[in-house]
Amino acid sequence: MCVTRVGKVLSVQGTRATVKILDTGAVADVDVSMVIAKKNGYVEIFADTAIGSLTKREAEFKSSLRKEALNLAARTAR
């Protein structure tokens, strides 16, 4: 199973974007060559590559799913 990350685009330069990951607050350099990425937009990320553009609502929902999955994994690992 793969779980993608979701981030807010802080800036775009060519095919690269600086993205703030919603669930951790970390900032990442992401390849956006496969999507239309705009500043303050949201993208779904797998392996440091944006694989889709999202609305704010979709991004928040997917981010909450990732947090829930990570919390469940942490609880079951104990």
N, C-alpha and C positions, 0 to 999 in steps of 0.2 A: 504494500500500500504506500502510495506517496501522498504526502500532505504538502500542498503548496503554501507559500507565504503570500501575504498581501501587503502592499506598501503604497504610500502617498508620494507622488513624484515631486521632488523639490526643485530640480532643474534638469534640462535636457540639452545635450550637446551632441549633435549628430545621431549616432546609433547607441549612445551611452546616456544613462540617466542616473542622477543621485536620488535615491529613494529611501524614505524613512519607513522601516518595517513597523507595521501597526502593533503587533503583539509584543514586541520587545523594545521598541524605540530606537533600535540600532539603525545606523545609516549605512547603506550599501551602494556599490557601483553596479548597475544592472544593464545588461544588453537589452535594448528596446527595438532592435531591428525588425522584429516580427509583428510589432503592434504600433498603433498610433498613440504615442505618449505625449501628454501635455502637462505643463507645470500645474500643480495642484490637482491633477487627475489621479486615478488609482489603477494599479496594475497587479495582476496575479503573477507570482514569480516561482519558477522551479529552476534550480541549479544556476542561480544568478542570471537567468534569462526571463524576461517578461513574456508570458505566453498568452496573455489576454488583458484587455482593458475592462475596468469595472466601474459601475456607478458607486457613489459613496455608500449607499445602502447595501449593495452587494459586498463591497469591501468590508464593511463593519460586520456583516453576517458571517462571511468566510473567516474573518479574523477571530470571531468569537468561537467558531467551530474548531479552529486550530488550538486556541487556548484550552478549550474543553478537552480535546484529544490529548494534549500534553499533560494536563492535570490528571486525567484518567490513567495515562501511562505511568506517571510518577506514583500514583496511589497503588497501582497493581505491582509496581517494582519493589515495594517495601516488604 
